[in-house]
């Protein structure tokens, strides 16, 4: 696979958070440990955003703002991964590394 096409997958991985993370995990993550790491990290980050949004649903805008900030952070990680730099999300990255056999 060309380097440019492979790198763009990191952007897609974080774009739709847990949904695109699952798609990349199933398709590309089985053959590429780094891709698997980032797809797992995107899944975990997306699940946390959804849970926070649900928990903070009754406080106007707070859950949505936090979910949006997590999305922006995910896109920052995606851009860094696109350029070859791995960003480790605290706690989440440890689980992603454990299940992907990739150490950033």
C-alpha distances in whole Angstrom, upper triangle without the diagonal:
4,6,9,7,6,10,11,11,14,16,16,17,20,21,23,24,24,23,19,19,20,18,15,17,17,14,11,14,15,12,11,15,15,13,16,18,18,18,21,23,22,24,27,27,27,30,32,32,33,36,37,37,39,41,42,43,46,46,46,42,42,39,37,37,36,33,32,32,30,28,28,27,24,23,24,22,19,19,20,17,15,16,16,19,20,23,25,27,31,31,28,26,28,27,24,23,26,24,20,21,20,22,21
4,6,5,6,9,10,11,14,15,16,17,20,21,23,24,25,24,20,21,22,20,17,19,20,16,14,16,18,15,14,17,16,14,18,20,19,19,23,23,23,25,28,28,28,31,33,32,34,36,37,38,40,42,43,43,47,46,45,42,41,39,37,37,36,33,32,32,30,27,27,27,24,22,23,21,18,18,18,16,13,14,14,18,19,23,25,27,31,32,29,26,29,29,25,25,27,26,22,23,21,23,22
4,6,5,6,9,10,12,13,15,16,18,19,22,23,24,24,20,20,22,20,16,18,20,17,14,16,18,15,13,16,14,13,17,18,16,18,21,21,21,23,26,25,26,29,31,30,32,35,35,36,38,40,41,41,45,44,43,40,39,37,35,35,33,31,30,29,27,25,24,24,21,19,20,18,15,15,15,12,10,10,11,14,16,19,22,24,28,29,27,24,26,27,23,23,26,25,21,22,19,21,19
4,5,5,6,9,10,11,13,15,17,17,20,21,23,22,19,19,21,19,16,19,20,17,15,17,19,17,15,18,15,14,18,19,17,18,21,21,20,23,26,25,25,28,30,29,31,34,34,34,37,39,39,39,43,42,41,38,37,35,33,32,32,29,27,27,26,23,22,22,20,17,18,17,14,13,14,12,9,10,11,15,17,19,22,24,28,30,27,24,27,28,24,24,27,26,22,24,21,22,20
4,5,5,7,10,10,11,13,15,15,18,19,21,20,16,17,18,16,13,16,17,14,12,15,17,15,14,17,15,13,16,18,16,16,20,20,19,21,24,24,23,27,28,28,29,32,33,33,35,37,38,38,42,41,40,37,36,34,32,32,31,28,27,27,25,22,22,22,19,17,19,17,14,14,15,13,10,12,13,16,18,20,23,24,28,29,26,24,27,27,23,23,26,24,21,23,21,23,21
4,6,5,8,10,10,11,14,15,17,18,19,19,15,15,17,15,11,14,15,12,9,12,14,12,10,13,11,9,13,14,13,13,17,17,17,19,22,21,22,25,26,26,28,30,31,32,34,36,36,37,41,40,40,36,35,33,31,31,30,27,26,26,24,21,21,21,18,16,17,16,12,13,14,11,9,11,11,14,15,17,20,22,25,26,23,21,23,23,19,20,23,21,18,19,17,19,17
4,5,6,7,9,10,12,13,16,17,18,18,15,15,17,16,12,15,17,15,12,13,16,15,12,14,11,9,13,14,12,13,16,16,15,18,20,20,20,23,25,24,26,29,29,30,32,34,35,35,39,38,37,34,33,31,29,29,27,25,24,23,21,19,19,18,15,13,14,12,9,9,10,7,5,7,8,11,12,15,17,19,23,24,22,19,22,23,19,19,22,21,18,20,17,18,16
4,5,5,7,9,11,11,14,15,17,16,13,13,16,14,12,15,17,14,12,14,17,16,14,16,13,11,14,15,12,13,17,16,15,17,20,19,19,22,24,23,25,28,28,28,31,33,33,33,37,36,35,32,31,29,27,27,26,23,22,22,20,17,17,17,14,12,13,13,9,9,11,9,6,10,11,14,14,16,19,20,24,25,22,21,24,24,20,21,24,23,20,22,19,21,19
4,5,5,6,9,10,12,13,14,13,10,10,12,11,8,11,13,11,9,11,14,13,12,13,11,8,11,13,10,10,13,14,12,14,17,17,17,20,22,21,22,25,26,26,29,31,31,32,35,35,34,31,30,28,26,26,25,22,21,21,19,16,17,17,13,12,14,12,9,10,12,9,8,12,12,14,14,16,18,19,22,23,20,18,22,21,17,18,21,19,17,19,17,19,17
4,5,5,7,9,11,11,13,13,10,9,13,12,9,11,14,13,11,11,15,14,12,13,10,7,10,10,7,8,12,11,10,13,15,14,15,18,19,19,21,23,24,24,27,29,29,30,33,33,32,29,28,26,24,24,22,20,19,19,16,14,14,14,10,9,11,9,5,8,9,6,6,9,10,11,11,12,14,15,19,20,17,15,19,18,15,16,19,18,15,18,15,16,14
4,5,6,6,10,10,13,13,10,10,14,13,11,14,16,15,13,14,18,18,16,16,13,11,14,14,10,10,14,13,10,13,16,14,14,18,19,18,20,23,23,23,26,28,28,28,32,31,30,27,26,24,22,21,20,18,16,16,15,12,12,12,9,7,9,9,5,6,9,8,7,10,12,13,13,13,16,16,20,21,18,17,21,21,17,19,22,21,18,21,19,20,17
4,6,5,7,9,11,10,7,8,11,10,8,12,14,12,12,13,16,17,15,16,14,11,13,14,11,10,13,13,10,12,15,14,13,17,18,17,18,22,22,22,24,27,27,27,31,31,30,26,26,24,21,22,21,18,17,18,16,12,13,14,11,9,12,11,8,10,13,11,10,14,15,16,15,16,18,18,21,22,19,18,22,21,17,20,22,20,18,21,19,21,19
4,6,7,7,8,8,5,5,8,8,6,9,11,11,10,10,14,15,13,14,12,9,10,10,7,6,9,9,7,9,12,11,11,14,16,15,17,19,20,21,23,25,26,26,30,30,29,26,25,23,21,21,20,17,16,17,14,12,13,13,9,9,12,10,7,11,12,10,11,14,14,15,13,14,15,15,18,19,15,15,18,17,14,16,19,17,15,18,16,18,17
4,6,5,8,9,7,7,10,11,10,12,15,15,14,14,17,18,16,16,14,11,12,12,8,8,10,9,5,8,11,9,8,12,13,12,14,17,18,18,20,22,23,23,27,26,26,23,22,19,17,18,16,13,13,13,10,8,10,9,6,6,9,8,6,9,11,10,11,14,15,15,13,13,14,13,16,17,14,14,18,17,14,17,19,18,17,20,18,19,17
4,6,9,9,7,8,12,11,11,14,16,16,16,16,20,21,19,19,17,14,15,15,12,11,13,12,9,11,13,11,10,14,15,13,14,18,18,18,20,23,23,23,26,26,25,22,21,19,17,17,16,13,12,13,11,8,10,11,8,7,10,11,8,11,13,13,13,16,17,17,16,16,17,16,20,21,18,18,21,20,18,20,23,21,20,23,21,23,21
4,6,6,5,7,10,10,11,13,15,15,16,16,19,21,20,20,18,15,16,16,13,11,13,13,9,9,12,11,8,11,13,12,12,15,16,15,18,20,21,20,24,24,23,20,20,17,15,16,16,12,12,14,12,9,11,13,10,10,14,13,11,14,17,16,16,19,20,20,19,18,19,17,20,21,18,18,22,20,18,21,23,21,20,24,22,24,22
4,6,6,6,9,10,11,12,14,16,16,15,18,20,19,19,17,14,14,14,11,9,10,9,5,6,9,7,5,8,10,9,10,13,14,14,16,18,19,19,23,23,23,20,19,16,15,15,14,11,11,12,9,7,10,11,8,9,12,12,11,14,16,15,16,19,19,19,17,16,16,14,17,17,14,15,18,17,14,18,20,18,18,21,20,21,20
4,6,5,6,9,10,10,12,14,15,14,17,19,18,18,17,14,13,13,11,8,8,9,6,4,7,7,5,6,9,9,9,12,14,14,15,18,19,19,23,24,24,21,20,17,16,18,16,12,14,15,12,11,14,14,11,13,16,14,13,17,18,17,18,22,21,21,18,17,17,15,17,17,13,15,17,15,13,17,18,16,16,20,19,21,20
4,5,5,6,9,10,11,13,14,14,16,19,19,19,18,15,14,15,13,10,11,12,9,7,11,11,8,10,13,12,12,15,17,16,17,20,21,21,25,26,25,23,23,19,18,20,18,15,16,18,15,13,16,16,13,14,18,16,15,18,20,18,19,23,23,23,21,20,20,18,21,21,17,18,21,18,16,19,21,18,18,22,21,23,23
4,5,5,6,8,10,10,11,12,15,17,16,17,15,12,12,13,11,8,10,11,8,8,12,12,10,12,15,14,14,17,19,19,20,23,24,24,28,28,28,25,24,21,20,21,20,16,16,18,15,13,15,16,12,12,16,14,12,15,17,15,16,19,19,20,18,18,19,18,21,21,17,17,20,18,16,18,20,18,17,20,20,22,21
4,5,5,6,9,10,10,9,12,15,14,14,13,10,9,10,8,4,6,8,5,5,9,10,9,11,13,14,14,16,18,19,20,22,24,24,28,28,28,26,25,21,20,21,19,16,17,18,14,13,15,15,11,12,15,13,11,15,16,14,15,18,18,18,16,16,16,15,18,18,14,14,17,15,12,15,17,14,13,17,16,18,18
4,5,5,6,9,10,9,11,14,14,14,14,11,10,12,10,7,8,10,9,7,10,12,10,11,15,15,15,17,20,20,21,23,25,25,29,30,30,27,27,23,22,24,22,18,20,21,17,16,19,18,15,16,19,17,15,19,20,17,18,22,21,21,19,19,19,18,20,19,16,16,18,16,13,16,17,14,13,17,17,20,20
4,5,5,6,8,9,11,13,14,15,15,11,11,13,12,8,11,13,11,10,14,15,13,15,18,18,18,20,23,22,23,26,28,27,31,32,32,29,29,25,24,26,24,21,21,22,20,17,20,20,16,17,20,18,15,19,20,17,18,21,21,22,20,21,21,20,23,23,19,19,21,19,16,18,20,16,15,19,19,22,21
4,5,5,5,6,9,11,10,12,11,8,8,10,9,6,9,11,10,10,13,15,14,16,18,19,19,22,24,24,25,28,29,29,33,33,33,30,30,27,25,26,24,21,21,22,19,17,19,19,15,15,18,16,13,16,17,14,15,18,17,18,17,18,18,18,22,21,18,17,19,17,14,16,18,15,13,16,16,18,18
4,6,6,4,7,9,9,10,11,7,6,9,9,5,7,10,10,9,12,14,14,15,18,19,19,21,23,24,25,27,29,29,33,34,34,31,30,27,26,27,25,22,23,23,20,18,21,20,16,17,19,17,15,18,19,15,17,20,18,19,17,18,18,18,20,19,16,15,17,15,11,13,15,11,10,13,14,17,17
4,6,6,7,10,11,12,14,10,9,12,12,9,11,14,13,12,15,17,16,17,20,21,21,23,26,26,27,29,31,31,35,36,36,33,33,29,28,30,28,24,25,26,23,21,24,23,19,20,23,20,18,21,22,19,19,23,22,23,20,22,21,21,24,23,19,19,20,18,15,17,17,14,12,16,16,20,20
4,6,7,8,10,12,13,10,10,13,13,10,13,16,15,14,18,19,18,20,23,23,23,26,28,28,29,32,33,33,37,38,38,35,34,31,30,31,29,26,26,27,24,22,24,24,20,20,23,20,18,20,21,18,18,21,20,22,20,22,22,23,26,25,21,20,22,20,17,18,19,16,14,17,17,21,21
4,6,6,6,9,10,7,7,11,11,9,12,14,14,14,17,19,19,20,23,24,24,26,28,29,30,32,34,34,38,38,38,35,35,32,30,31,29,26,26,27,24,22,23,22,19,19,21,18,16,18,19,15,15,18,17,19,17,19,20,21,24,24,20,19,20,19,15,16,18,15,12,15,14,18,18
4,5,5,6,8,5,4,8,9,7,9,12,12,12,15,17,17,18,21,22,23,25,27,28,29,31,32,33,37,37,37,35,33,30,29,30,28,25,26,26,22,21,23,21,18,19,20,17,15,18,18,14,15,18,16,18,16,17,17,19,21,20,17,16,17,15,12,13,14,11,8,11,11,15,15
4,6,7,10,8,7,10,12,11,12,15,15,15,17,20,20,21,23,25,25,27,29,30,31,33,35,36,39,40,40,38,36,33,33,33,31,28,29,29,26,24,26,25,21,22,24,21,19,22,22,18,19,21,19,21,19,21,20,21,24,23,19,18,19,17,14,14,15,11,9,11,12,16,17
4,7,9,8,8,11,13,12,14,17,17,18,20,22,23,24,26,27,28,30,32,33,34,36,38,38,42,42,43,40,39,36,35,35,33,30,31,31,27,26,27,26,22,23,24,21,19,21,21,17,18,20,18,19,18,21,21,23,25,24,21,19,20,19,15,15,16,14,11,12,12,16,17
4,6,5,6,9,10,11,12,14,15,16,18,20,21,23,24,26,27,29,30,32,33,35,36,37,41,41,41,38,37,34,33,33,31,28,29,28,25,24,25,23,20,20,21,18,16,18,18,14,15,17,14,16,14,17,18,20,22,22,19,16,18,17,13,13,15,13,9,10,9,13,13
4,5,5,6,9,10,10,12,14,15,16,18,20,21,23,24,26,27,29,30,32,33,34,36,39,39,40,37,35,32,32,32,29,27,28,27,24,23,24,22,19,20,20,17,16,18,17,13,15,17,14,15,12,15,15,17,19,19,16,13,14,14,10,9,11,10,6,7,6,9,10
4,5,5,6,9,10,11,12,14,15,16,18,20,21,23,24,26,27,29,30,32,33,34,38,37,38,35,33,31,30,30,27,25,25,24,21,20,21,19,16,17,17,13,12,14,13,9,12,13,10,11,9,12,12,14,17,17,15,12,13,14,10,9,12,11,8,9,6,8,8
4,5,5,6,9,10,10,12,14,15,16,18,20,21,22,24,26,27,29,30,31,32,36,36,36,33,32,29,28,28,26,23,23,23,20,18,20,18,14,15,16,13,11,14,13,9,11,13,11,12,11,13,14,15,18,18,15,13,15,14,11,11,14,12,9,11,9,12,11
4,6,5,6,8,10,10,12,14,15,17,18,20,21,23,24,26,27,29,30,31,35,35,35,33,31,28,28,28,25,23,24,23,20,19,21,19,15,17,18,14,13,16,16,12,14,17,15,15,12,14,14,15,17,17,13,12,13,12,8,9,11,9,6,9,8,11,12
4,6,5,6,9,10,11,12,14,16,17,18,20,21,23,24,26,27,28,30,33,33,34,31,29,27,26,26,23,21,22,21,18,17,19,16,13,15,16,12,12,15,14,11,14,16,13,13,10,11,10,11,14,13,10,8,10,9,5,6,9,8,5,8,6,8,9
4,5,5,6,9,10,10,12,14,15,16,18,20,21,22,24,26,27,28,32,31,31,28,27,24,24,23,21,19,19,18,15,14,15,13,10,12,12,9,8,12,11,8,11,13,12,11,9,9,9,10,13,14,11,9,12,11,8,9,12,11,9,12,10,11,10
4,5,5,6,9,10,10,12,14,15,16,18,20,21,23,24,26,27,30,30,31,28,26,23,23,23,21,18,19,19,15,14,16,15,11,13,14,11,10,14,14,11,13,16,15,15,12,13,13,13,16,15,12,11,13,12,8,11,13,11,9,13,12,14,13
4,5,5,6,8,10,11,12,14,15,17,18,20,21,22,24,25,29,29,30,27,26,23,22,23,20,18,19,19,15,15,17,15,12,15,16,13,13,16,16,14,16,19,17,16,13,13,12,11,13,12,9,9,11,8,5,9,10,8,8,11,11,13,13
4,5,5,6,8,10,11,12,14,15,16,18,20,21,22,24,27,27,28,25,23,20,20,20,17,15,17,16,12,12,14,12,9,12,13,10,11,14,14,12,15,17,16,14,11,10,9,8,10,10,6,6,9,8,6,9,11,10,10,13,12,12,12
4,6,5,6,9,10,10,12,14,15,16,18,20,21,22,26,25,26,23,21,19,18,18,16,13,14,14,10,10,12,10,7,10,12,9,9,13,14,12,14,17,16,15,13,12,11,10,13,13,9,10,13,12,9,12,15,13,13,16,15,16,15
4,5,5,6,9,10,11,12,14,15,17,18,20,21,24,25,25,23,22,18,18,19,16,14,15,16,12,12,15,13,10,13,15,13,13,17,17,15,18,21,20,19,16,15,14,12,14,13,10,11,14,11,9,13,14,12,13,16,16,17,17
4,5,5,6,9,10,11,12,14,15,16,18,20,23,23,24,22,20,17,17,18,15,13,15,15,11,12,15,13,11,14,16,13,14,18,18,17,19,22,21,19,16,14,12,10,11,10,7,9,11,9,8,12,13,12,13,16,16,17,17
4,6,5,6,9,10,11,12,14,15,16,18,21,21,22,19,17,14,15,15,12,10,12,11,7,8,11,9,7,11,13,11,12,16,16,15,18,20,20,18,15,13,11,9,11,11,7,10,13,11,11,14,16,15,16,19,18,18,17
4,5,5,6,9,10,11,12,14,15,16,20,20,20,18,16,13,13,14,12,8,10,11,8,8,11,11,9,12,14,13,13,17,18,17,19,22,22,20,18,16,15,12,14,14,11,13,16,14,13,17,18,17,17,21,20,21,20
4,5,5,6,9,10,11,12,14,15,19,19,20,18,17,13,14,15,13,10,13,14,10,11,15,14,12,15,17,16,17,20,21,20,22,25,25,23,20,18,17,14,15,14,11,14,16,14,13,17,18,17,18,21,21,22,22
4,5,5,6,8,10,10,12,14,17,17,18,17,14,11,12,13,10,8,12,12,9,11,14,13,12,15,17,16,17,20,21,20,23,25,25,23,20,17,15,12,13,12,10,13,15,14,14,17,18,18,19,22,22,22,21
4,6,5,6,9,10,11,12,15,15,16,13,12,8,9,10,7,5,8,9,6,8,11,11,10,13,15,15,16,19,20,20,22,25,25,23,21,18,17,13,15,15,13,16,18,17,17,20,21,21,22,25,24,24,23
4,5,5,6,9,10,10,14,15,15,14,12,9,9,12,10,7,10,12,10,11,14,14,14,16,19,18,19,22,23,23,25,28,28,26,24,21,20,17,18,17,15,18,20,18,18,22,23,22,23,26,26,26,26
4,5,5,6,8,10,13,14,15,14,13,9,11,13,11,9,13,14,12,13,17,16,16,19,21,20,21,24,25,25,27,30,30,28,25,22,20,17,17,16,15,18,20,18,18,22,23,22,23,27,26,27,26
4,5,5,6,8,11,11,13,12,9,6,9,10,7,7,11,11,10,12,15,15,15,18,20,20,21,24,25,25,27,30,30,27,25,22,20,16,17,16,15,19,20,19,20,23,24,24,25,28,28,28,27
4,6,5,6,9,10,10,9,8,4,6,9,7,6,10,11,11,12,15,16,16,18,20,21,22,24,26,26,28,30,31,29,26,24,22,19,20,20,18,21,23,22,22,26,27,26,27,30,30,30,29
4,6,5,8,10,12,11,10,7,9,12,11,10,13,15,14,15,19,19,19,21,24,24,25,27,29,29,31,33,34,32,29,26,25,21,22,21,20,23,25,23,23,27,28,27,28,32,31,32,31
4,6,8,9,11,12,10,7,11,13,11,11,15,16,15,17,20,20,20,23,25,25,26,29,30,30,32,35,35,33,30,27,25,21,21,20,19,23,24,23,24,27,28,27,29,32,32,32,31
4,6,5,8,8,6,5,8,10,9,10,13,14,14,16,19,19,20,22,24,24,26,28,29,30,32,34,35,33,30,27,25,22,22,21,21,24,26,25,26,29,30,29,31,34,33,33,32
4,6,7,8,8,6,8,11,11,11,14,16,16,17,20,21,21,23,25,26,27,29,31,32,33,36,36,34,32,29,28,24,24,24,23,27,29,27,28,31,32,31,33,36,35,36,34
4,6,9,9,8,11,13,13,14,17,18,19,20,23,24,25,27,28,29,31,33,34,35,37,39,40,38,35,32,31,27,27,27,26,30,31,30,31,34,35,34,36,39,39,39,38
4,6,6,7,10,11,11,13,15,16,17,19,21,22,23,25,27,28,29,31,33,34,35,38,38,36,34,31,30,26,26,26,26,29,31,30,31,34,35,35,36,39,38,38,37
4,6,7,8,9,11,13,14,16,17,19,20,22,23,24,26,28,29,30,32,33,35,37,38,36,34,31,30,27,27,28,27,30,32,32,32,35,37,36,37,40,39,39,37
4,6,5,6,9,10,10,12,14,15,16,18,20,21,22,24,25,27,29,30,31,33,35,33,31,28,28,24,25,26,25,28,30,30,30,33,34,34,35,38,37,36,34
4,5,5,6,9,10,11,12,14,15,16,18,20,21,23,24,26,27,29,30,32,33,31,29,26,25,21,22,23,22,25,27,27,27,30,32,32,33,36,34,34,32
4,5,5,6,9,10,11,12,14,15,16,18,20,21,22,24,26,27,28,31,31,29,27,24,23,20,20,21,20,23,25,24,25,28,29,29,30,33,32,32,30
4,5,5,6,9,10,10,12,14,15,16,18,20,21,23,24,25,27,29,30,28,27,24,23,20,21,22,21,23,26,25,25,28,30,29,30,33,32,32,30
4,5,5,6,9,10,10,12,14,15,17,18,20,21,23,24,25,27,29,27,25,22,22,19,20,22,20,23,26,25,25,28,30,30,30,33,31,31,29
4,5,5,6,9,10,10,12,14,15,16,18,20,21,22,24,26,27,25,23,20,19,16,17,18,17,19,22,22,22,25,27,27,27,30,28,28,26
4,5,5,6,9,10,10,12,14,15,16,19,20,21,22,25,26,24,22,19,19,15,17,18,16,18,21,21,20,23,25,25,25,28,27,27,25
4,5,5,6,9,10,11,12,14,15,17,19,20,21,23,24,23,21,19,19,16,18,20,18,20,23,23,22,25,27,26,26,29,28,28,25
4,5,5,6,9,10,11,12,14,15,17,18,20,22,23,21,19,16,17,14,16,18,16,18,21,21,21,23,26,26,26,28,26,26,23
4,5,5,6,9,10,10,12,14,15,16,18,20,21,19,17,14,14,11,13,15,13,15,18,18,17,20,22,22,22,25,23,23,20
4,5,5,6,9,10,10,12,14,15,16,19,20,18,17,14,15,13,15,17,15,16,20,19,18,21,23,22,22,25,23,23,21
4,5,5,6,9,10,11,12,14,15,17,19,17,16,14,15,13,16,18,16,17,21,21,19,22,25,24,24,26,24,24,21
4,5,5,6,9,10,11,12,14,16,17,15,13,10,11,9,12,15,13,14,17,18,17,19,22,22,21,23,21,20,18
4,5,5,6,9,10,10,12,14,15,14,12,10,11,9,13,15,12,12,16,16,14,17,20,19,18,21,19,19,16
4,5,5,6,9,10,10,13,14,13,13,11,13,12,16,18,16,16,19,20,17,19,22,22,20,23,20,20,18
4,5,5,6,9,10,11,13,11,11,9,11,11,15,17,16,15,19,20,17,19,22,22,21,23,20,19,16
4,6,5,6,9,10,10,9,7,6,8,9,12,15,13,12,15,16,14,15,19,19,17,19,16,16,13
4,5,5,6,9,10,9,9,9,11,12,16,18,15,14,17,18,15,16,20,19,17,19,17,17,14
4,5,5,7,9,9,10,10,13,14,18,20,18,17,20,21,18,19,23,23,20,22,19,19,15
4,5,5,6,5,7,7,11,12,16,19,17,15,18,20,17,17,21,21,19,20,17,16,12
4,5,5,5,5,7,10,13,16,18,16,14,17,18,15,15,18,18,16,17,14,14,11
4,6,7,9,11,14,16,20,22,19,17,20,21,18,18,22,21,18,20,17,17,14
4,6,9,11,15,17,20,23,21,18,21,23,20,19,23,23,20,21,17,17,14
4,7,10,13,16,19,21,19,16,19,20,17,16,20,20,17,18,14,14,11
4,7,10,13,16,18,17,14,17,19,16,15,19,20,17,17,14,12,9
4,6,10,13,15,13,10,13,15,12,11,15,16,14,14,11,9,6
4,6,9,12,11,8,12,14,12,12,15,17,15,16,13,11,8
4,6,8,8,5,8,11,9,9,13,14,13,14,12,10,7
4,6,6,5,8,10,10,11,13,15,15,16,14,13,11
4,6,6,7,10,11,12,13,15,16,17,16,14,12
4,6,5,7,9,10,11,13,15,16,15,13,13
4,5,5,6,9,10,11,12,14,13,13,13
4,5,5,6,8,10,10,11,10,9,9
4,5,5,6,9,10,10,10,9,10
4,5,5,6,8,10,10,11,12
4,5,5,6,8,8,9,10
4,6,5,6,5,6,8
4,6,6,7,8,11
4,6,8,10,13
4,5,8,11
4,7,10
4,6
4
